[in-house]
């Protein structure tokens, strides 16, 4: 299994969610994934998908 397929399998695992990060950490992760997505490459689409999934769950910045 290649790295992209392995990461996709981890993402698709719908186990119980756990509160593991602060709101600021989650926003930083979204920003980092967006940078990775903008850079192209094999994992760009996956990074874009992850950034969108997490960003939709975050409260709006005020």
C-alpha atoms as one frame of an Amber mdcrd trajectory, in Angstrom:
protein
   0.000   0.000   0.000   1.458   3.369  -0.985   1.588   6.323   1.408  -1.395
   8.098  -0.142  -3.570   4.983   0.148  -2.442   4.429   3.732  -3.297   8.020
   4.669  -6.677   7.810   2.928  -7.502   4.626   4.906  -6.666   6.414   8.169
  -8.865   9.369   7.215 -11.800   7.188   6.239 -11.685   5.324   9.580 -14.780
   6.666  11.323 -13.840   5.711  14.871 -15.111   7.832  17.758 -13.822  11.408
  17.663 -11.620  12.519  20.524 -10.958  16.085  21.746  -7.198  16.069  21.216
  -6.189  19.564  20.137  -6.943  23.162  20.992  -8.873  25.378  18.610  -5.668
  27.252  17.762  -3.813  24.011  17.018  -6.629  22.856  14.749  -6.561  26.151
  12.831  -2.784  25.852  12.459  -3.161  22.335  11.068  -5.715  23.572   8.522
  -3.279  26.312   7.444  -0.427  23.808   7.096  -2.576  21.426   5.045  -3.543
  24.332   2.783   0.147  25.092   2.208   0.794  21.437   1.385  -2.220  21.370
  -0.947  -1.039  24.490  -2.785   2.374  22.939  -3.372   1.032  20.202  -5.620
   2.446  16.738  -5.576   0.992  13.355  -4.771  -0.557  14.315  -1.436  -1.917
  17.744  -2.454  -5.458  16.518  -3.087  -5.475  14.627   0.194  -4.205  17.683
   2.091  -6.903  19.831   0.488  -9.565  17.301   1.486  -8.302  17.170   5.074
  -8.119  20.954   5.353 -11.723  21.233   4.192 -12.997  18.500   6.499 -11.430
  20.032   9.580 -12.175  23.648   8.646 -15.896  22.866   8.295 -15.964  21.607
  11.890 -14.270  24.669  13.373 -16.268  27.624  14.649 -16.008  30.798  12.580
 -13.196  33.116  13.562 -14.505  36.220  15.196
